[in-house]
């Protein structure tokens, strides 16, 4: 999640700089979009990892609670 915060902070800085540098604003806005894209990828990876762990935990719990056939 730290990477998500960093990418979003960088995107914000790029947008702020674009407001003050009209000759470079397209380049800076493009960089901001790139950092937002990286933030989305990092956020998706984080939630995919959380969901995978949750599924593992549920599978392990179900196996633990399953009756043993004699």
Biopython code that builds the backbone (N, CA, C, O; Angstrom):
import numpy as np
from Bio.PDB.StructureBuilder import StructureBuilder

atoms = [
    (1, "UNK", "N", (0.823, -1.192, 0.000)),
    (1, "UNK", "CA", (0.000, 0.000, 0.000)),
    (1, "UNK", "C", (0.871, 1.263, 0.000)),
    (1, "UNK", "O", (0.437, 2.329, -0.436)),
    (2, "UNK", "N", (2.101, 1.125, 0.494)),
    (2, "UNK", "CA", (2.998, 2.283, 0.505)),
    (2, "UNK", "C", (3.293, 2.743, -0.923)),
    (2, "UNK", "O", (3.371, 3.943, -1.185)),
    (3, "UNK", "N", (3.456, 1.801, -1.837)),
    (3, "UNK", "CA", (3.713, 2.171, -3.234)),
    (3, "UNK", "C", (2.532, 2.924, -3.838)),
    (3, "UNK", "O", (2.719, 3.848, -4.629)),
    (4, "UNK", "N", (1.323, 2.530, -3.467)),
    (4, "UNK", "CA", (0.129, 3.216, -3.972)),
    (4, "UNK", "C", (0.162, 4.678, -3.534)),
    (4, "UNK", "O", (-0.090, 5.577, -4.336)),
    (5, "UNK", "N", (0.472, 4.912, -2.263)),
    (5, "UNK", "CA", (0.555, 6.296, -1.765)),
    (5, "UNK", "C", (1.639, 7.086, -2.499)),
    (5, "UNK", "O", (1.437, 8.248, -2.850)),
    (6, "UNK", "N", (2.774, 6.458, -2.725)),
    (6, "UNK", "CA", (3.870, 7.147, -3.423)),
    (6, "UNK", "C", (3.492, 7.491, -4.857)),
    (6, "UNK", "O", (3.730, 8.609, -5.315)),
    (7, "UNK", "N", (2.902, 6.530, -5.567)),
    (7, "UNK", "CA", (2.510, 6.789, -6.952)),
    (7, "UNK", "C", (1.475, 7.909, -7.024)),
    (7, "UNK", "O", (1.550, 8.772, -7.899)),
    (8, "UNK", "N", (0.521, 7.895, -6.115)),
    (8, "UNK", "CA", (-0.509, 8.941, -6.131)),
    (8, "UNK", "C", (0.079, 10.301, -5.761)),
    (8, "UNK", "O", (-0.342, 11.328, -6.292)),
    (9, "UNK", "N", (1.042, 10.306, -4.858)),
    (9, "UNK", "CA", (1.701, 11.570, -4.499)),
    (9, "UNK", "C", (2.481, 12.117, -5.701)),
    (9, "UNK", "O", (2.455, 13.318, -5.968)),
    (10, "UNK", "N", (3.172, 11.231, -6.419)),
    (10, "UNK", "CA", (3.912, 11.666, -7.609)),
    (10, "UNK", "C", (2.959, 12.190, -8.683)),
    (10, "UNK", "O", (3.258, 13.178, -9.354)),
    (11, "UNK", "N", (1.826, 11.533, -8.844)),
    (11, "UNK", "CA", (0.840, 11.991, -9.820)),
    (11, "UNK", "C", (0.332, 13.383, -9.442)),
    (11, "UNK", "O", (0.164, 14.248, -10.302)),
    (12, "UNK", "N", (0.093, 13.583, -8.167)),
    (12, "UNK", "CA", (-0.367, 14.885, -7.701)),
    (12, "UNK", "C", (0.677, 15.970, -7.961)),
    (12, "UNK", "O", (0.339, 17.068, -8.401)),
    (13, "UNK", "N", (1.936, 15.663, -7.690)),
    (13, "UNK", "CA", (3.008, 16.626, -7.950)),
    (13, "UNK", "C", (3.102, 16.966, -9.437)),
    (13, "UNK", "O", (3.320, 18.121, -9.802)),
    (14, "UNK", "N", (2.940, 15.971, -10.279)),
    (14, "UNK", "CA", (2.979, 16.218, -11.728)),
    (14, "UNK", "C", (1.836, 17.144, -12.142)),
    (14, "UNK", "O", (2.041, 18.054, -12.945)),
    (15, "UNK", "N", (0.648, 16.924, -11.609)),
    (15, "UNK", "CA", (-0.489, 17.784, -11.945)),
    (15, "UNK", "C", (-0.264, 19.211, -11.442)),
    (15, "UNK", "O", (-0.605, 20.177, -12.125)),
    (16, "UNK", "N", (0.309, 19.338, -10.247)),
    (16, "UNK", "CA", (0.597, 20.674, -9.716)),
    (16, "UNK", "C", (1.613, 21.399, -10.603)),
    (16, "UNK", "O", (1.445, 22.578, -10.913)),
    (17, "UNK", "N", (2.660, 20.689, -11.006)),
    (17, "UNK", "CA", (3.676, 21.289, -11.872)),
    (17, "UNK", "C", (3.080, 21.671, -13.229)),
    (17, "UNK", "O", (3.465, 22.681, -13.817)),
    (18, "UNK", "N", (2.150, 20.871, -13.718)),
    (18, "UNK", "CA", (1.514, 21.161, -15.004)),
    (18, "UNK", "C", (0.762, 22.487, -14.950)),
    (18, "UNK", "O", (0.682, 23.197, -15.952)),
    (19, "UNK", "N", (0.219, 22.816, -13.799)),
    (19, "UNK", "CA", (-0.508, 24.073, -13.656)),
    (19, "UNK", "C", (0.425, 25.280, -13.754)),
    (19, "UNK", "O", (0.004, 26.358, -14.174)),
    (20, "UNK", "N", (1.668, 25.103, -13.374)),
    (20, "UNK", "CA", (2.627, 26.210, -13.371)),
    (20, "UNK", "C", (3.581, 26.207, -14.561)),
    (20, "UNK", "O", (4.333, 27.164, -14.746)),
    (21, "UNK", "N", (3.564, 25.171, -15.353)),
    (21, "UNK", "CA", (4.459, 25.077, -16.512)),
    (21, "UNK", "C", (3.649, 24.769, -17.773)),
    (21, "UNK", "O", (3.580, 23.619, -18.209)),
    (22, "UNK", "N", (3.045, 25.794, -18.350)),
    (22, "UNK", "CA", (2.158, 25.557, -19.496)),
    (22, "UNK", "C", (2.849, 24.933, -20.711)),
    (22, "UNK", "O", (2.207, 24.228, -21.490)),
    (23, "UNK", "N", (4.139, 25.184, -20.877)),
    (23, "UNK", "CA", (4.832, 24.609, -22.032)),
    (23, "UNK", "C", (5.090, 23.118, -21.869)),
    (23, "UNK", "O", (5.300, 22.415, -22.857)),
    (24, "UNK", "N", (5.077, 22.636, -20.650)),
    (24, "UNK", "CA", (5.338, 21.217, -20.381)),
    (24, "UNK", "C", (4.109, 20.493, -19.850)),
    (24, "UNK", "O", (4.206, 19.342, -19.424)),
    (25, "UNK", "N", (2.954, 21.153, -19.869)),
    (25, "UNK", "CA", (1.825, 20.558, -19.154)),
    (25, "UNK", "C", (1.358, 19.229, -19.743)),
    (25, "UNK", "O", (0.918, 18.358, -18.992)),
    (26, "UNK", "N", (1.439, 19.043, -21.067)),
    (26, "UNK", "CA", (1.008, 17.753, -21.634)),
    (26, "UNK", "C", (1.921, 16.622, -21.175)),
    (26, "UNK", "O", (1.463, 15.523, -20.864)),
    (27, "UNK", "N", (3.202, 16.905, -21.140)),
    (27, "UNK", "CA", (4.155, 15.877, -20.693)),
    (27, "UNK", "C", (3.911, 15.546, -19.209)),
    (27, "UNK", "O", (3.891, 14.379, -18.817)),
    (28, "UNK", "N", (3.730, 16.580, -18.411)),
    (28, "UNK", "CA", (3.519, 16.361, -16.979)),
    (28, "UNK", "C", (2.194, 15.654, -16.707)),
    (28, "UNK", "O", (2.118, 14.797, -15.827)),
    (29, "UNK", "N", (1.164, 16.005, -17.450)),
    (29, "UNK", "CA", (-0.125, 15.324, -17.274)),
    (29, "UNK", "C", (-0.037, 13.863, -17.728)),
    (29, "UNK", "O", (-0.688, 12.990, -17.153)),
    (30, "UNK", "N", (0.756, 13.608, -18.743)),
    (30, "UNK", "CA", (0.990, 12.226, -19.167)),
    (30, "UNK", "C", (1.708, 11.425, -18.096)),
    (30, "UNK", "O", (1.387, 10.260, -17.861)),
    (31, "UNK", "N", (2.688, 12.057, -17.445)),
    (31, "UNK", "CA", (3.385, 11.394, -16.343)),
    (31, "UNK", "C", (2.435, 11.139, -15.178)),
    (31, "UNK", "O", (2.495, 10.085, -14.544)),
    (32, "UNK", "N", (1.560, 12.097, -14.897)),
    (32, "UNK", "CA", (0.583, 11.922, -13.825)),
    (32, "UNK", "C", (-0.326, 10.731, -14.118)),
    (32, "UNK", "O", (-0.619, 9.926, -13.234)),
    (33, "UNK", "N", (-0.763, 10.633, -15.355)),
    (33, "UNK", "CA", (-1.609, 9.501, -15.752)),
    (33, "UNK", "C", (-0.854, 8.180, -15.602)),
    (33, "UNK", "O", (-1.424, 7.177, -15.174)),
    (34, "UNK", "N", (0.420, 8.190, -15.955)),
    (34, "UNK", "CA", (1.240, 6.985, -15.822)),
    (34, "UNK", "C", (1.343, 6.566, -14.355)),
    (34, "UNK", "O", (1.194, 5.386, -14.039)),
    (35, "UNK", "N", (1.596, 7.520, -13.456)),
    (35, "UNK", "CA", (1.696, 7.199, -12.032)),
    (35, "UNK", "C", (0.359, 6.702, -11.474)),
    (35, "UNK", "O", (0.339, 5.807, -10.629)),
    (36, "UNK", "N", (-0.742, 7.269, -11.932)),
    (36, "UNK", "CA", (-2.064, 6.777, -11.492)),
    (36, "UNK", "C", (-2.278, 5.342, -11.963)),
    (36, "UNK", "O", (-2.846, 4.521, -11.243)),
    (37, "UNK", "N", (-1.821, 5.049, -13.175)),
    (37, "UNK", "CA", (-1.930, 3.684, -13.704)),
    (37, "UNK", "C", (-1.111, 2.715, -12.846)),
    (37, "UNK", "O", (-1.579, 1.627, -12.513)),
    (38, "UNK", "N", (0.106, 3.114, -12.493)),
    (38, "UNK", "CA", (0.942, 2.276, -11.622)),
    (38, "UNK", "C", (0.279, 2.071, -10.261)),
    (38, "UNK", "O", (0.351, 0.981, -9.694)),
    (39, "UNK", "N", (-0.361, 3.104, -9.741)),
    (39, "UNK", "CA", (-1.062, 2.994, -8.457)),
    (39, "UNK", "C", (-2.205, 1.979, -8.562)),
    (39, "UNK", "O", (-2.408, 1.173, -7.653)),
    (40, "UNK", "N", (-2.942, 2.020, -9.660)),
    (40, "UNK", "CA", (-4.034, 1.055, -9.857)),
    (40, "UNK", "C", (-3.505, -0.375, -9.925)),
    (40, "UNK", "O", (-4.096, -1.288, -9.348)),
    (41, "UNK", "N", (-2.405, -0.567, -10.622)),
    (41, "UNK", "CA", (-1.806, -1.906, -10.722)),
    (41, "UNK", "C", (-1.368, -2.395, -9.344)),
    (41, "UNK", "O", (-1.623, -3.543, -8.979)),
    (42, "UNK", "N", (-0.707, -1.524, -8.576)),
    (42, "UNK", "CA", (-0.243, -1.901, -7.238)),
    (42, "UNK", "C", (-1.424, -2.197, -6.313)),
    (42, "UNK", "O", (-1.369, -3.135, -5.517)),
    (43, "UNK", "N", (-2.481, -1.406, -6.415)),
    (43, "UNK", "CA", (-3.665, -1.626, -5.584)),
    (43, "UNK", "C", (-4.336, -2.951, -5.936)),
    (43, "UNK", "O", (-4.748, -3.697, -5.048)),
    (44, "UNK", "N", (-4.444, -3.239, -7.221)),
    (44, "UNK", "CA", (-5.034, -4.510, -7.651)),
    (44, "UNK", "C", (-4.202, -5.685, -7.159)),
    (44, "UNK", "O", (-4.752, -6.684, -6.696)),
    (45, "UNK", "N", (-2.885, -5.575, -7.257)),
    (45, "UNK", "CA", (-2.005, -6.650, -6.788)),
    (45, "UNK", "C", (-2.181, -6.868, -5.288)),
    (45, "UNK", "O", (-2.189, -8.007, -4.821)),
    (46, "UNK", "N", (-2.320, -5.786, -4.536)),
    (46, "UNK", "CA", (-2.506, -5.889, -3.086)),
    (46, "UNK", "C", (-3.804, -6.638, -2.770)),
    (46, "UNK", "O", (-3.804, -7.556, -1.950)),
    (47, "UNK", "N", (-4.910, -6.249, -3.417)),
    (47, "UNK", "CA", (-6.183, -6.902, -3.125)),
    (47, "UNK", "C", (-6.232, -8.322, -3.657)),
    (47, "UNK", "O", (-6.881, -9.179, -3.056)),
    (48, "UNK", "N", (-5.567, -8.593, -4.766)),
    (48, "UNK", "CA", (-5.492, -9.973, -5.255)),
    (48, "UNK", "C", (-4.764, -10.858, -4.239)),
    (48, "UNK", "O", (-5.172, -11.992, -3.986)),
    (49, "UNK", "N", (-3.684, -10.327, -3.664)),
    (49, "UNK", "CA", (-2.939, -11.086, -2.651)),
    (49, "UNK", "C", (-3.793, -11.302, -1.404)),
    (49, "UNK", "O", (-3.776, -12.386, -0.822)),
    (50, "UNK", "N", (-4.536, -10.283, -0.994)),
    (50, "UNK", "CA", (-5.415, -10.417, 0.176)),
    (50, "UNK", "C", (-6.502, -11.453, -0.078)),
    (50, "UNK", "O", (-6.796, -12.279, 0.787)),
    (51, "UNK", "N", (-7.098, -11.406, -1.266)),
    (51, "UNK", "CA", (-8.159, -12.356, -1.595)),
    (51, "UNK", "C", (-7.620, -13.774, -1.683)),
    (51, "UNK", "O", (-8.298, -14.713, -1.267)),
    (52, "UNK", "N", (-6.425, -13.949, -2.211)),
    (52, "UNK", "CA", (-5.821, -15.280, -2.297)),
    (52, "UNK", "C", (-5.568, -15.833, -0.899)),
    (52, "UNK", "O", (-5.795, -17.015, -0.640)),
    (53, "UNK", "N", (-5.097, -14.974, -0.004)),
    (53, "UNK", "CA", (-4.861, -15.403, 1.383)),
    (53, "UNK", "C", (-6.171, -15.779, 2.051)),
    (53, "UNK", "O", (-6.233, -16.764, 2.786)),
    (54, "UNK", "N", (-7.211, -15.010, 1.804)),
    (54, "UNK", "CA", (-8.524, -15.296, 2.391)),
    (54, "UNK", "C", (-9.040, -16.653, 1.899)),
    (54, "UNK", "O", (-9.588, -17.434, 2.676)),
    (55, "UNK", "N", (-8.858, -16.924, 0.604)),
    (55, "UNK", "CA", (-9.296, -18.213, 0.060)),
    (55, "UNK", "C", (-8.489, -19.360, 0.652)),
    (55, "UNK", "O", (-9.039, -20.425, 0.935)),
    (56, "UNK", "N", (-7.196, -19.152, 0.841)),
    (56, "UNK", "CA", (-6.353, -20.172, 1.475)),
    (56, "UNK", "C", (-6.818, -20.448, 2.893)),
    (56, "UNK", "O", (-6.918, -21.602, 3.308)),
    (57, "UNK", "N", (-7.101, -19.385, 3.636)),
    (57, "UNK", "CA", (-7.553, -19.527, 5.014)),
    (57, "UNK", "C", (-8.893, -20.261, 5.078)),
    (57, "UNK", "O", (-9.100, -21.104, 5.951)),
    (58, "UNK", "N", (-9.803, -19.940, 4.153)),
    (58, "UNK", "CA", (-11.106, -20.598, 4.133)),
    (58, "UNK", "C", (-10.962, -22.079, 3.796)),
    (58, "UNK", "O", (-11.651, -22.915, 4.381)),
    (59, "UNK", "N", (-10.079, -22.411, 2.865)),
    (59, "UNK", "CA", (-9.844, -23.802, 2.496)),
    (59, "UNK", "C", (-9.240, -24.573, 3.665)),
    (59, "UNK", "O", (-9.631, -25.708, 3.937)),
    (60, "UNK", "N", (-8.299, -23.958, 4.343)),
    (60, "UNK", "CA", (-7.662, -24.611, 5.488)),
    (60, "UNK", "C", (-8.664, -24.815, 6.621)),
    (60, "UNK", "O", (-8.657, -25.854, 7.281)),
    (61, "UNK", "N", (-9.527, -23.822, 6.846)),
    (61, "UNK", "CA", (-10.540, -23.929, 7.906)),
    (61, "UNK", "C", (-11.536, -25.032, 7.563)),
    (61, "UNK", "O", (-11.940, -25.795, 8.440)),
    (62, "UNK", "N", (-11.933, -25.125, 6.298)),
    (62, "UNK", "CA", (-12.888, -26.154, 5.891)),
    (62, "UNK", "C", (-12.268, -27.540, 6.049)),
    (62, "UNK", "O", (-12.949, -28.476, 6.467)),
    (63, "UNK", "N", (-11.009, -27.677, 5.726)),
    (63, "UNK", "CA", (-10.328, -28.968, 5.865)),
    (63, "UNK", "C", (-10.210, -29.336, 7.344)),
    (63, "UNK", "O", (-10.332, -30.508, 7.704)),
    (64, "UNK", "N", (-9.981, -28.370, 8.176)),
    (64, "UNK", "CA", (-9.826, -28.605, 9.613)),
    (64, "UNK", "C", (-11.156, -29.064, 10.235)),
    (64, "UNK", "O", (-11.181, -29.912, 11.128)),
    (65, "UNK", "N", (-12.255, -28.484, 9.740)),
    (65, "UNK", "CA", (-13.563, -28.784, 10.310)),
    (65, "UNK", "C", (-14.211, -30.014, 9.686)),
    (65, "UNK", "O", (-15.210, -30.500, 10.215)),
    (66, "UNK", "N", (-13.688, -30.529, 8.596)),
    (66, "UNK", "CA", (-14.290, -31.680, 7.928)),
    (66, "UNK", "C", (-14.131, -32.921, 8.795)),
    (66, "UNK", "O", (-13.060, -33.179, 9.343)),
    (67, "UNK", "N", (-15.213, -33.686, 8.911)),
    (67, "UNK", "CA", (-15.128, -34.920, 9.726)),
    (67, "UNK", "C", (-14.219, -35.954, 9.040)),
    (67, "UNK", "O", (-14.175, -36.051, 7.814)),
    (68, "UNK", "N", (-13.536, -36.682, 9.828)),
    (68, "UNK", "CA", (-12.619, -37.720, 9.332)),
    (68, "UNK", "C", (-13.402, -39.010, 9.221)),
    (68, "UNK", "O", (-14.034, -39.444, 10.185)),
    (69, "UNK", "N", (-13.365, -39.632, 8.033)),
    (69, "UNK", "CA", (-14.064, -40.886, 7.835)),
    (69, "UNK", "C", (-13.279, -42.019, 8.478)),
    (69, "UNK", "O", (-12.059, -42.107, 8.344)),
    (70, "UNK", "N", (-14.000, -42.881, 9.176)),
    (70, "UNK", "CA", (-13.320, -43.998, 9.873)),
    (70, "UNK", "C", (-13.291, -45.246, 9.051)),
    (70, "UNK", "O", (-12.759, -46.264, 9.493)),
]
sb = StructureBuilder()
sb.init_structure("model")
sb.init_model(0)
sb.init_chain("A")
sb.init_seg("    ")
for serial, (resi, resn, name, xyz) in enumerate(atoms, 1):
    if name == "N":
        sb.init_residue(resn, " ", resi, " ")
    sb.init_atom(name, np.array(xyz, "f"), 0.0, 1.0, " ", f" {name:<3s}", serial, name[0])
structure = sb.get_structure()
